[in-house]
Amino acid sequence: MTVSTVRAREELRVQIERELARHLAQRTEVACDYGEQFATLWRCAARHVFGGKLVRPILFVEMTQALTGQPDSAAPSHERGTVITLAAALELLHYSFLLHDDVIDGDLLRRHVPNLIGEMRGAHPASPGEPSLHWGRTSGILMGDLLLAGAHQTFARADVAYCTRLRLLDLLDHTVTESVAGEQADVALSDAVIAPDLQTIVTMMAHKTATYSFELPLRAEAILAGSPLGTERELREAGRHLGLAFQLQDDLMAVFGDAAEHGKDALSDLREAKQTVIIAYARMTDVWPQIAPSFGSHEITVADAERIRELLTRCGAQGFAEQLIDEHVRALYELLAGSLDIPPDAQQVLLTCVQHLEGRRR
């Protein structure tokens, strides 16, 4: 990535974070009318929403610029404002999903510090010296609901043509539906409600992660830019390949990566019995009886996790997941090579995403 690209991306980050801060400050001011506890919840959210990589909003803005053929600085001020506002809404949607995910997974930490649930849990003890987990989880659920509604409200008020607004709202509704279906399937897999076969797990990943992380920003960009339907269809396919590759990489990092780098509890996926492609492959090998007793145990230790990692590598599960990543990256390259609808600048944005993915693997 060139120095000018890094500088432009940093300026873009500042614009998006400024819009996020404006939105959250406005909502906090309104919350004060409903009592100090409600205002405290919004202040807590305003602290925790920042610090992420802003992958989705940055992708949205960069692809919009690529599809319209003009840099952000050259766009009319009202159009530039609309793009930044919608980009911030994508981050609010992302954070709403994270909050609900943290409640479902029982996570109290994010990036090695208490998340919103953990902070609210410790703010009001249920009894002396006993943090209120119920209060923390309730706060997480309610704030997730509020941010989800806020993202929808932002899309509904976008300063765009009526037909464009309807298409964006339909896309948002489709995204939320698929993401929730994917989340439910994820829990159903972990709780043995449905069988953990490989295709079911891949479909769950596509719905839970690929749809909102890549397909939503890519398709929304195409709609906003007035691109042909062929462009939107191809970007949807590209988003599916990128999303699956990134999720597979996340699953590998959660088990084999350095927790100090990715910021997630190094034992959470194994403790919560996350049904990933890695685990699905291991179930089909003769090492599974050695993994099964510790998989899903809340008493799992660091030594247990190290033993499971060694077994997953030995049976080929790690290599299988890496092979699937390569297949999705290769499919994306082939899509771009034969594309008649994705402009060269837009292809470059997607190639930069692939480069980032490959960088995460080292």
KOLTIDO-846727 format. One record per atom (N, C-alpha, C): y, x, z; residue in three letters. Coordinates in steps of 0.05 Angstrom, whole numbers, plus 5000, padded with zeros to 4 digits. Atoms other than C-alpha are relative to their C-alpha. Layout:
BEGIN
YXZALA...
***
This chain:
BEGIN
497650175000MET500050005000MET502550185000MET497749845003THR506750294979THR501949965023THR498050024978VAL512550425027VAL501749744996VAL498350245005SER516649874993SER498549745007SER501650234994THR510849385000THR499849965030THR500250014970VAL510049545074VAL502649905011VAL497450094990ARG517549455084ARG500549714994ARG499650285007ALA517648795047ALA498249825017ALA501750164983ARG511748545087ARG501049985028ARG498950014973GLU515048735152GLU502449825001GLU497850185001GLU521348375132GLU499149714999GLU501250265002LEU517047775114LEU499049915028LEU501050064973ARG513747805183ARG502349915018ARG497750064983VAL520647795216VAL501049724994VAL499150275008GLN522647175176GLN498249785011GLN502050204991ILE516246795193ILE500249985030ILE499950014971GLU516646985267GLU502649875009GLU497550124993ARG523946775269ARG499849694997ARG500450295004GLU521946085241GLU498249895022GLU501850094979LEU516246035291LEU501649975026LEU498450004975ALA521046205348ALA501949765000ALA498250235001ARG526045685324ARG498649745005ARG501550244996HIS520745145321HIS499249975029HIS501050024973LEU517945305389LEU502249965020LEU497650044982ALA524845355422ALA500949714999ALA499250295003GLN526544665394GLN498049825015GLN501950164986ARG520044375420ARG500150035030ARG499749954971THR520944695488THR502349855012THR497650154991GLU527844395494GLU499449705003GLU500850284998VAL525043705480VAL498149965023VAL502050034979ALA519343825529ALA501249985027ALA498750004973CYS524243925586CYS500649725009CYS499550284993ASP525543175584ASP497649875014ASP502550114990TYR518343065605TYR498950145025TYR500849874975GLY518143505667GLY499550294996GLY500249715001GLU517544235685GLU497250094991GLU502649915008GLN510044265675GLN499650004970GLN500350025029PHE510444035603PHE501750224986PHE498449785011ALA516144525589ALA498750275004ALA501549744995THR512045085621THR497850044980THR502149985020LEU506344925574LEU501150104973LEU498849925026TRP510845005513TRP501050295002TRP499149724997ARG513845655541ARG497650194998ARG502449845001CYS506845915550CYS499050034972CYS500849995028ALA505045735479ALA501850184984ALA498149835014ALA511346075454ALA499550305004ALA500749714995ARG509046725487ARG497550084985ARG502649935010HIS501946695461HIS499749974969HIS500350045029VAL503046475389VAL500750264984VAL499349755013PHE505947165372PHE498050225005PHE501749774996GLY502247815364GLY497750014980GLY502150005020GLY497447615309GLY500950144974GLY499549865025LYS497047915239LYS501449834980LYS498750185019LEU500047305205LEU498750014972LEU501449975025VAL494747375151VAL500549764981VAL499850255017ARG495246645126ARG502849964990ARG497350045010PRO502846565124PRO501050224981PRO499149795018ILE503947245092ILE498649974973ILE501450055026LEU498647105039LEU501349774985LEU498750245012PHE501946425026PHE502650084986PHE497449925012VAL508846735014VAL499650194977VAL500449805021GLU506347324974GLU498949874974GLU501150135024MET502246884928MET502049814987MET497950175011THR507946394920THR501950164982THR498349825016GLN512346964896GLN498650094975GLN501549905024ALA506847204849ALA499749784980ALA500450225018LEU505746514819LEU502649914987LEU497450095011THR513146354809THR501350224984THR498949785015GLY514647044781GLY502650105009GLY497549904989GLN520547164826GLN499750085029GLN500149924972PRO521547544891PRO501449805018PRO498950194980ASP523447174954ASP503150004999ASP497149985000SER530547434950SER501349874976SER498850125024ALA531547144880ALA499849695000ALA500450294999ALA529346434899ALA502549875012ALA497950154988PRO534645904915PRO499549985030PRO500349994971SER536045884990SER498349775011SER501650224989HIS533045185001HIS497150034993HIS502849955007GLU526645374964GLU498950225018GLU500949784983ARG526146025003ARG499549895029ARG500350114973GLY527145635068GLY497549825002GLY502450175000THR521645135049THR497550175001THR502449825000VAL516645695035VAL499650125028VAL500349884973ILE518046035102ILE499249795021ILE500750224981THR517745375140THR497149924998THR502850065004LEU511045205109LEU498250235009LEU501649764992ALA508545915122ALA499749995031ALA500150014971ALA510345835196ALA498149775009ALA501850224993ALA506645165197ALA497150084997ALA502749905003LEU500345515172LEU499250165025LEU500749844976GLU500745985233GLU499749815024GLU500450204979LEU501645385279LEU497349864998LEU502650125004LEU495545065249LEU497850195009LEU501949794992HIS491645715258HIS499950025031HIS500049984971TYR493745755331TYR498949755014TYR501250244989SER491845035344SER497050014999SER502949975003PHE484845185318PHE499050215020PHE500849794980LEU484545815362LEU499849885028LEU500050124973LEU486345415424LEU497549835004LEU502450174998HIS480944895411HIS497450175000HIS502349825000ASP476045455395ASP499650135027ASP500349874974ASP477545805460ASP499049815021ASP501150204981VAL476245165499VAL497049974995VAL502850055007ILE469645055462ILE498350245009ILE501549764994ASP467445775472ASP500250105029ASP499649924972GLY469945825544GLY501450275002GLY498649744999ASP474246435527ASP502649985015ASP497549994984LEU479846625575LEU501750234992LEU498549765008LEU482047265541LEU500450004969LEU499549955028ARG485047435473ARG501750264999ARG498749745002ARG487148145454ARG500150135027ARG500349864974HIS484848385523HIS501849895022HIS498350124979VAL489747945562VAL499449705001VAL500550294998PRO489347225588PRO501249854977PRO498950175020ASN490046725532ASN501549775013ASN498550224988LEU493946075542LEU498449865021LEU501750134980ILE488045765578ILE499850175025ILE500249824977GLY487246375623GLY502550015016GLY497549994986GLU494646395639GLU500549745015GLU499550264987MET495245655654MET498049955023MET502050024979ARG488745685694ARG500950145026ARG499149854976GLY491746205741GLY502649915011GLY497350084990ALA498545875747ALA499949805022ALA500250214980HIS496145295790HIS497149985011HIS502750004989PRO490045425834PRO499149735009PRO501150254991ALA485444845848ALA499949995030ALA499949964971SER485145105919SER500850295005SER499249724995PRO487545745953PRO498050204990PRO501749795011GLY484746335914GLY498049904979GLY501950115019GLU481045875865GLU501549894976GLU498550105024PRO484145825795PRO498849744989PRO500850265010SER483845145762SER499250024970SER500949995028LEU479545205699LEU500549744986LEU499550265012HIS480244465687HIS502949984990HIS497250005008TRP487844535685TRP500550184975TRP499749825022GLY487445125638GLY498949894974GLY501250115024ARG482644795589ARG501549754991ARG498550235008THR486544145590THR502550084986THR497649905013SER492844535573SER499450104972SER500849895026GLY489244875515GLY499549774980GLY500650235018ILE486744215486ILE502549864992ILE497550155005LEU493443865492LEU501950164982LEU498249845017MET497444435462MET498850034972MET501250005026GLY492444495406GLY500649754984GLY499450255013ASP493443765391ASP502949994991ASP497150015006LEU501043835393LEU500750184976LEU499449825022LEU501144435345LEU498849904974LEU501250125024LEU496344085297LEU501849784989LEU498250215008ALA501043485296ALA502650124988ALA497649875009GLY506943955287GLY499750114972GLY500549895026ALA503844295227ALA500049774979ALA500150235018HIS502543615195HIS502949894995HIS497250105002GLN509743395209GLN501650184982GLN498549815017THR512444025176THR499349964970THR500850065027PHE508343895113PHE501249744990PHE499050265008ALA510643165112ALA503050004995ALA497149995004ARG517943365116ARG500950224981ARG499349785019ALA517643925064ALA502049904979ALA497950075020ASP523643925017ASP498950064972ASP501349975027VAL519443844954VAL499849734987VAL500350255015ALA518243314901ALA497849835014ALA501750194987TYR514642684926TYR497050064993TYR502849965008CYS508242814885CYS498950265011CYS500949744989THR508043544909THR499449965030THR500550044971ARG508643314982ARG497449855004ARG502550144997LEU502942824973LEU497650184996LEU502249815005ARG498443364943ARG499750205023ARG500249824977LEU500143835000LEU498849865025LEU501150154977LEU498643295052LEU497149954996LEU502950045006ASP492043135018ASP498450255005ASP501349744996LEU490343875019LEU499750065029LEU500149954972LEU492143925092LEU497949835014LEU502050184988ASP487843315110ASP497250104993ASP502649895008HIS482043605070HIS499350255017HIS500549754985THR482844275106THR499349945029THR500650064972VAL482943975176VAL497349875002VAL502650135000THR476943535160THR497750214998THR502249805004GLU472744115134GLU499950205023GLU500049814977SER474944575191SER498749885024SER501250144977VAL473044065244VAL497049974996VAL502850035006ALA466443925209ALA498550275004ALA501249734996GLY465144685208GLY499850075029GLY500149944971GLU466844755282GLU497849845013GLU502250164988GLN462144185300GLN497350114992GLN502549885009ALA456644495258ALA499450265015ALA500349754985ASP457845165293ASP498949955028ASP501050074973VAL456844845361VAL497249884998VAL502750115003ALA450844445335ALA497950214996ALA501949775004LEU447645095313LEU499550145026LEU500349854974SER448945435380SER498549835020SER501350184980ASP446444825419ASP497349904990ASP502650085011ALA440144755375ALA499949714993ALA500050285009VAL442344065351VAL499049994971VAL501049985028ILE440944285279ILE498750274997ILE501549755005ALA436344825252ALA501750224990ALA498349775008PRO439445515244PRO499150144975PRO500849875025ASP437345635172ASP502450134987ASP497949845012LEU441246115129LEU502149844985LEU498150165016GLN444345605081GLN501849835017GLN498450164981THR446745165138THR502250175013THR498149824988ILE450145755170ILE502250084981ILE498049925021VAL453545975105VAL501949764995VAL498350235004THR456045265094THR501949965023THR498350024977MET458645235165MET502350204999MET497949795002MET462445895155MET502149924979MET498250075021ALA465445645090ALA501949785010ALA498450224990HIS467945005124HIS501950085023HIS498549944976LYS470145305190LYS502250214995LYS498249775003THR473645935165THR501350024972THR499049955027ALA474346005089ALA502049794992ALA498350225009THR477545315079THR502950035009THR497249994990TYR483645405124TYR501250284999TYR498949735000SER484246165124SER500850104973SER499449915027PHE484246275049PHE500449784980PHE499750225020GLU483245645008GLU502649855004GLU497550154995LEU489045275042LEU502450154991LEU497549865010PRO494445815032PRO500050044970PRO500149955028LEU492045974962LEU500549754983LEU499750255015ARG491545254938ARG502849885005ARG497350104994ALA498045054973ALA502150154984ALA498249845016GLU501545624937GLU500149894971GLU500250105028ALA499045364870ALA501449734997ALA498750275000ILE501344654886ILE503050035001ILE497149974997LEU508244884909LEU501250134976LEU498949865024ALA509145334848ALA499849834975ALA500350165023GLY507244774801GLY498150124980GLY501949865017SER501445184773SER498049794988SER502050185012PRO496244864726PRO497649965019PRO502350064983LEU490144544758LEU497850214997LEU501949785003GLY485845104729GLY500650235019GLY499249784981THR489745604771THR499149935028THR500850094973GLU488645194834GLU497050015004GLU502950004998ARG481145124819ARG499050295004ARG500949724998GLU480345874809GLU500950135026GLU499149904974LEU484446034871LEU498349895023LEU501850114980ARG480045564911ARG497450165000ARG502549855001GLU473845944887GLU500550285011GLU499449734989ALA477246614902ALA500249995031ALA499750034971GLY479046364972GLY497349975014GLY502750044989ARG471746154984ARG498650285003ARG501349744999HIS469246854967HIS501450185021HIS498549844980LEU474747195008LEU499349915029LEU500550114974GLY473646735067GLY497250075011GLY502749944991LEU466146835070LEU499750305005LEU500249714996ALA466847595062ALA501450085027ALA498649944975PHE471947615119PHE498549905024PHE501550104977GLN467747175165GLN497550165005GLN502349824997LEU461547595152LEU500850265013LEU499049754988GLN465648205169GLN500749965029GLN499450064972ASP468147875233ASP497549995017ASP502550024986ASP461047715253ASP498850285005ASP501049724996LEU459048445242LEU501650155021LEU498349874981MET465048695281MET499549905028MET500450114973ALA463548225339ALA497650125013ALA502549894989VAL456648525347VAL500050305000VAL500249715003PHE457249235321PHE502750155002PHE497449875000GLY464749365323GLY500950095027GLY498849914976ASP469249665375ASP501849785012ASP498450224988ALA471849125422ALA502950075005ALA497349914995ALA477949545436ALA501749974974ALA498550035025GLU479749485362GLU500449714992GLU499750285010HIS478248755346HIS500949805022HIS498850164979GLY480448485414GLY498449775011GLY501750224991LYS474648015426LYS497950105020LYS502149934981ASP469648015483ASP497650094985ASP502249885015ALA464148475459ALA497449865003ALA502550134995LEU458748035488LEU500149704993LEU499750305002SER461447335472SER498249884979SER501750125020ASP457647205407ASP497149995008ASP502850004990LEU451047415438LEU499649825024LEU500250174977ARG452447055503ARG500149714993ARG499750285007GLU454546415469GLU498049914978GLU502150065020ALA448546445421ALA501249914973ALA498850065026LYS452946445359LYS497950054977LYS502049995022GLN448546295299GLN501450104975GLN498849875023THR450846785247THR497950074979THR501949915020VAL447747045183VAL498350235011VAL501549784988ILE445747665222ILE497749905017ILE502150124983ILE441847245272ILE497949854983ILE501950155017ALA438846795218ALA498050194987ALA501849815013TYR436047405183TYR498050125021TYR501849884980ALA433347705248ALA497849815009ALA502050204992ARG429747055264ARG497550014981ARG502249995020MET425447175201MET498550265002MET501449744998THR423147865224THR498450015026THR501849974977ASP418148115275ASP501450105025ASP498649914976VAL423548375322VAL501249775016VAL498750234986TRP426047675340TRP498949955028TRP500950054973PRO421447585400PRO501250205021PRO498849814982GLN424748205430GLN503049945005GLN497150074998ILE431847925418ILE500349745015ILE499750284991ALA430647195437ALA500549975030ALA499650044971PRO430247275514PRO502850055009PRO497249944992SER437247565519SER502149854984SER498150145017PHE440547185462PHE500749735012PHE499150254988GLY444646625491GLY500049995030GLY500049984970SER443946865563SER502850075010SER497449944988HIS450246845605HIS499850245019HIS500449764983GLU447247425645GLU499750254983GLU500449775018ILE447047885584ILE501750235009ILE498649764991THR449048595601THR500750184976THR499249815021VAL452149165561VAL497550144989VAL502549875008ALA445249495560ALA498449814982ALA501450195017ASP442148855533ASP501249994972ASP498650025026ALA447348825478ALA499450254983ALA500649765014GLU446149545459GLU497250004988GLU502750035010ARG438749415453ARG499849814977ARG500050195021ILE439948805410ILE501250114975ILE498749875023ARG444549195364ARG498050184986ARG502049815012GLU439149725354GLU497849844985GLU502050165012LEU434049185338LEU501049874974LEU498850135024LEU438748825289LEU500350204977LEU499849795020THR439849475253THR497350074988THR502749925009ARG432549655251ARG498649804982ARG501350215016CYS430248985223CYS501449944974CYS498650035026GLY435349005167GLY502149785001GLY498150224999ALA439848435192ALA502950104995ALA497449895004GLN446048875194GLN500450064970GLN499949945029GLY444649125123GLY500249764983GLY499950245016PHE443448425098PHE502849875000PHE497350114999ALA450248185122ALA501950174984ALA498349835016GLU453548785091GLU499649964970GLU500750065029GLN449948635025GLN501449744991GLN498750255007LEU452647915026LEU503050044997LEU497149945003ILE459748175036ILE500450134972ILE499749875027ASP458848624975ASP499649804978ASP500450205021GLU456248034935GLU502449824996GLU497650175002HIS462347604951HIS502450164988HIS497949845012VAL467048174935VAL499650044971VAL500749965029ARG463448304869ARG500549744985ARG499550265013ALA463847554853ALA502949954996ALA497150035003LEU471347564865LEU501050174977LEU499249825022TYR472248164819TYR499249884973TYR500950125025GLU468147804765GLU501749764993GLU498350235004LEU472347174774LEU502750094988LEU497449905009LEU478747564765LEU499950124972LEU500349875026ALA476147954706ALA499849804977ALA500350215021GLY474547314668GLY502049785002GLY498150224996SER480446904692SER502049984978SER498050065019LEU485046574643LEU502449865013LEU498150174987ASP489046194695ASP501550135023ASP498749874978ILE490846684751ILE501750234988ILE498349795011PRO496947114730PRO499550275012PRO500549724991PRO496647874737PRO501150055028PRO498949954974ASP501347894797ASP498549865022ASP501650154980ALA497247364833ALA497350145004ALA502649864997GLN490847754818GLN500450255018GLN499449764984GLN494148364850GLN500149935030GLN500050094972VAL495347974914VAL497249975011VAL502850034992LEU487947794917LEU498650275003LEU501249734998LEU485948514903LEU500950155025LEU499049884975THR490348734961THR498449895024THR501750124978CYS486348255006CYS497350145001CYS502649875000VAL479948574983VAL500250295011VAL499549734989GLN482749264998GLN500250005031GLN499750034971HIS484549025068HIS497249965012HIS502750054990LEU477448765077LEU498450265001LEU501549755002GLU474449425055GLU501050205021GLU498949834979GLY479149785103GLY499049935028GLY501150094974ARG476549365161ARG497250105004ARG502849934998ARG469549595146ARG499650295009ARG500349724993ARG470950325162ARG500450045029ARG
***
